[in-house]
């Protein structure tokens, strides 16, 4: 009789340990997924922060150039349109597309600058151009961190065992911040 009692007690303890272990494993997996998702969100926030910094610098740059090159109105309106599209982007893909439009408009602005040697030597312009270049570097680093976070997150939610319950937690693959093929070619600047 005593032997049966111990057998049931041992079986109950093993079942309890399995339940506690399984629950702990589930909580650990869930928390790891949430931590990865927050890493992606934080990395995107940094990209967004740097894009905002860039967007804030552009009106000053445009105002400086406008003082020297008032006849280049199309370039200025293209920049304003690109800036407003970037500010209104709602998703990673919209942001990437708006980013491309802004890159193109800024490239055209820098080509315009080449036609005005006195502008290239203006201290305000040089300072703004340096700040913009620094911001571009920060954006590149922030994009890389974001894409690395997305890669880790996407891989984790697709791999077993996390794939079993990632969908139930509402976790889906996130988009990378990629540029299109046209933007990969360097703009042509003529110094003649």
C-alpha positions as CSV (number, residue, x, y, z in Angstrom):
1,X,0.0,0.0,0.0
2,X,2.8,2.3,0.9
3,X,4.6,1.5,-2.3
4,X,1.6,2.6,-4.4
5,X,1.3,5.8,-2.5
6,X,5.0,6.6,-3.3
7,X,4.5,5.7,-6.9
8,X,1.6,8.1,-7.2
9,X,3.5,10.8,-5.4
10,X,6.5,10.3,-7.7
11,X,4.3,10.3,-10.8
12,X,2.5,13.5,-9.6
13,X,5.9,15.2,-8.9
14,X,7.2,14.2,-12.4
15,X,4.0,15.5,-14.0
16,X,4.2,18.7,-12.0
17,X,7.9,19.2,-12.9
18,X,7.1,18.6,-16.6
19,X,4.3,21.2,-16.4
20,X,6.5,23.7,-14.6
21,X,9.4,23.0,-17.0
22,X,7.1,23.3,-20.1
23,X,5.6,26.5,-18.8
24,X,9.0,28.0,-18.0
25,X,10.2,27.0,-21.5
26,X,7.2,28.7,-23.1
27,X,7.6,31.8,-21.0
28,X,11.3,31.9,-22.0
29,X,10.6,31.5,-25.7
30,X,7.8,34.1,-25.5
31,X,10.0,36.6,-23.7
32,X,12.8,36.1,-26.2
33,X,10.5,36.8,-29.1
34,X,9.2,39.9,-27.4
35,X,12.7,41.1,-26.7
36,X,13.6,40.6,-30.4
37,X,10.5,42.5,-31.5
38,X,11.4,45.3,-29.1
39,X,14.9,45.3,-30.6
40,X,13.4,45.8,-34.0
41,X,11.1,48.5,-32.8
42,X,14.0,50.3,-31.1
43,X,16.2,50.0,-34.2
44,X,13.4,51.4,-36.3
45,X,12.9,54.3,-33.9
46,X,16.6,55.2,-34.4
47,X,16.2,55.1,-38.2
48,X,13.2,57.3,-37.8
49,X,15.0,59.7,-35.5
50,X,17.9,60.1,-37.9
51,X,15.5,60.6,-40.9
52,X,13.8,63.3,-38.9
53,X,17.2,65.0,-38.2
54,X,17.9,64.9,-41.9
55,X,14.5,66.3,-42.7
56,X,15.1,69.1,-40.2
57,X,18.4,70.0,-41.8
58,X,17.1,70.1,-45.4
59,X,15.1,73.4,-45.1
60,X,18.2,75.2,-43.9
61,X,20.2,73.8,-46.7
62,X,17.6,74.7,-49.3
63,X,17.3,78.2,-47.9
64,X,21.0,78.7,-48.2
65,X,21.1,77.4,-51.8
66,X,17.9,79.4,-52.7
67,X,19.7,82.6,-51.9
68,X,22.3,81.8,-54.5
69,X,20.2,79.9,-57.1
70,X,16.7,81.3,-57.1
71,X,16.0,80.1,-60.6
72,X,16.3,76.4,-59.6
73,X,12.6,76.3,-58.4
74,X,11.9,72.8,-59.6
75,X,14.7,71.3,-57.5
76,X,13.4,73.1,-54.4
77,X,9.8,72.0,-55.0
78,X,11.0,68.4,-55.5
79,X,12.8,68.5,-52.2
80,X,9.8,69.9,-50.4
81,X,7.6,67.2,-51.9
82,X,10.0,64.4,-51.0
83,X,10.4,65.8,-47.5
84,X,6.6,65.8,-46.9
85,X,6.3,62.3,-48.3
86,X,9.0,61.1,-46.0
87,X,7.4,62.8,-43.0
88,X,4.0,61.1,-43.9
89,X,5.4,57.6,-44.5
90,X,3.5,55.0,-42.5
91,X,5.4,51.8,-43.2
92,X,9.0,50.7,-43.7
93,X,8.3,50.2,-47.5
94,X,6.8,53.7,-47.7
95,X,9.7,55.2,-45.8
96,X,12.2,53.4,-48.0
97,X,10.4,54.7,-51.2
98,X,10.3,58.2,-49.8
99,X,13.9,58.0,-48.8
100,X,14.8,57.2,-52.4
101,X,12.8,60.2,-53.6
102,X,14.6,62.4,-51.1
103,X,18.0,61.0,-52.1
104,X,17.2,61.8,-55.8
105,X,16.1,65.3,-55.0
106,X,19.2,66.0,-52.8
107,X,21.5,64.6,-55.6
108,X,19.9,67.1,-58.0
109,X,20.4,69.9,-55.4
110,X,24.1,69.1,-55.1
111,X,24.4,69.1,-58.9
112,X,22.9,72.6,-58.8
113,X,25.4,73.6,-56.1
114,X,28.3,72.8,-58.4
115,X,27.2,75.6,-60.8
116,X,27.7,78.2,-58.0
117,X,31.3,78.3,-56.8
118,X,30.5,81.1,-54.4
119,X,27.9,78.9,-52.7
120,X,30.4,76.1,-52.3
121,X,32.6,78.4,-50.3
122,X,29.8,79.8,-48.2
123,X,30.5,78.9,-44.5
124,X,26.8,78.2,-43.7
125,X,26.5,75.9,-46.7
126,X,29.7,74.1,-45.8
127,X,28.5,73.6,-42.2
128,X,25.1,72.4,-43.3
129,X,26.6,70.1,-45.9
130,X,28.9,68.6,-43.2
131,X,25.9,68.1,-40.9
132,X,24.0,66.5,-43.7
133,X,26.9,64.2,-44.5
134,X,27.2,63.2,-40.8
135,X,23.5,62.5,-40.6
136,X,23.7,60.4,-43.8
137,X,26.3,58.3,-42.0
138,X,24.1,58.0,-38.9
139,X,21.2,56.9,-41.1
140,X,23.4,54.2,-42.8
141,X,24.4,52.9,-39.4
142,X,20.8,53.0,-38.1
143,X,19.5,51.2,-41.2
144,X,22.1,48.5,-40.7
145,X,21.2,48.0,-37.1
146,X,17.5,47.9,-38.0
147,X,18.1,45.4,-40.8
148,X,20.2,43.2,-38.4
149,X,17.4,43.3,-35.8
150,X,14.9,42.4,-38.5
151,X,17.0,39.5,-39.6
152,X,17.3,38.1,-36.1
153,X,13.6,38.6,-35.4
154,X,12.4,37.1,-38.8
155,X,14.7,34.1,-38.4
156,X,13.6,33.4,-34.8
157,X,9.9,33.5,-35.6
158,X,10.4,31.2,-38.6
159,X,12.5,28.6,-36.7
160,X,11.2,25.7,-34.6
161,X,10.0,25.8,-31.8
162,X,9.2,29.6,-31.8
163,X,7.3,29.2,-35.1
164,X,4.7,27.1,-33.3
165,X,3.4,30.0,-31.4
166,X,4.8,33.2,-32.9
167,X,1.7,33.6,-35.1
168,X,-0.5,33.1,-32.0
169,X,1.3,36.0,-30.4
170,X,0.6,38.2,-33.5
171,X,4.3,38.2,-34.6
172,X,4.8,38.3,-38.3
173,X,7.9,38.9,-40.4
174,X,9.1,42.5,-40.6
175,X,10.2,44.4,-43.7
176,X,13.8,45.2,-44.3
177,X,14.7,48.9,-45.0
178,X,16.1,48.4,-48.5
179,X,16.8,50.7,-51.4
180,X,15.8,50.0,-54.9
181,X,18.3,49.1,-57.7
182,X,18.3,52.6,-59.3
183,X,19.5,54.2,-56.1
184,X,22.5,51.9,-56.0
185,X,24.2,53.8,-58.8
186,X,26.2,56.9,-57.8
187,X,24.9,60.2,-59.1
188,X,27.0,61.9,-61.8
189,X,28.4,65.2,-60.7
190,X,30.2,67.3,-63.3
191,X,32.9,69.7,-62.0
192,X,33.4,71.4,-65.4
